[in-house]
Amino acid sequence: MRIALIGYGKMGQLIEEIALEKGHTITLRISEDNLNDFTAANLADTDVAIEFTAPHAAYDNVKKCIDFGVPVVCGSTGWNAQLPEMKEYCQSKGGAFLHSSNFSIGVNIFFEVNSLLAKLMAKQPSYEVAVKEIHHTHKKDAPSGTAVTIAEQILQHITRKQNWVNTAEAASNELSIVSERIDPAPGTHEVKYTSEIDDIEIIHTAHNRKGFASGAVLAAEFLKGKKGVFNMKDVLSEL
């Protein structure tokens, strides 16, 4: 498979390493130093683009890929408000777009556990719930996209919580997300239910970025030749 990397920081370089190990070819590497190379002509022989940049750049990068007719896997977080618009745009153009707040298989299993636990805890109002996430100091968004996904899953089931806030102190109808930035942490996410009697916790701790990069390559392999809007749940359903 021929892959273009839109974003060539630490994550892009790790994705390249894993893609090459799996026998894929990197056709284009776009960083802040060569943005003028991000053209339809340079993407003409590409099967899938993988985009890992920053919140302010993701929308335009994904739109370009769709306009150029290139399926695009996007791991940039922090632009959730624009995602529905991009999904509609992709559908209208007959493109292919896969976005996930986290490509790690372990995290996506954690998502399933989190959703099930929230469904069970919805019937237990004596428990207070909070989310905590820890990342390295170069993480550009807070809370993390993964933490937002976790919070949104909780809000779907625990209706006494109306919205999330990125503070330790929260009103009774708010879900607290605490964000900490500590090097060299690649990512820890914790959901904790607390009562006078006991606590229930689920935690996912990443040891390195390899799980995220491996999942992104897996998503690219899934997306090749497809049309439509997808997520990691679609990818994992085919494993």
Buried (B, 14 or more C-beta within 10 A) or exposed (E): BBBBBBBBBBBBBBBBEBBEEEEBEBBBBBBEEEEEEBEEEBBEEBBBBBBBBBBEBBBEBBBBBBEBBBBBBBBBBBBBEBBEEBBEBBBEBEBBBBBBBBBBBBBBEBBEEBBEBBBEBBEEEEBBBBBBBBBBEEBEBBBBBBBBBBBBBBBEBBEEBEEBBBEEEBEEEBBBBBBEEEEEBBBBBBBBBBEEEEEBEBEBEBEEBBBBBBBBBBBBBBBBEBBBBBBBEBBBEEE
